[in-house]
Amino acid sequence: MRIDELRKALRSQPFRPFLFLVADGRGYSVKHPDFMALSPTGRTIIVYGSDDLHDEIDALMITSIHIGNGERAKKRKSG
């Protein structure tokens, strides 16, 4: 299901930046659709940074997707 959410976020009009987290805790920010590519099967994701470096990610490792400004949500203080 996560890959469907990722596809939907990537193709949304107007595009809204998003962040997705993977099982080891790393987060990948997608600020524009040109900075991410999905393999035809949806199993592999390539995320590009502004410096043209990229990471290849197994889509099965995605744990959450945060739509909004492409940043991780801040934890609220209780009390």
Secondary structure, DSSP 4 states (H G I P E B T S, - for coil): -HHHHHHHHHH-SS---EEEEETTS-EEEESSGGGEEE-TTSSEEEEE-TTS-EEEEEGGGEEEEEESSSSPPPPPPP-
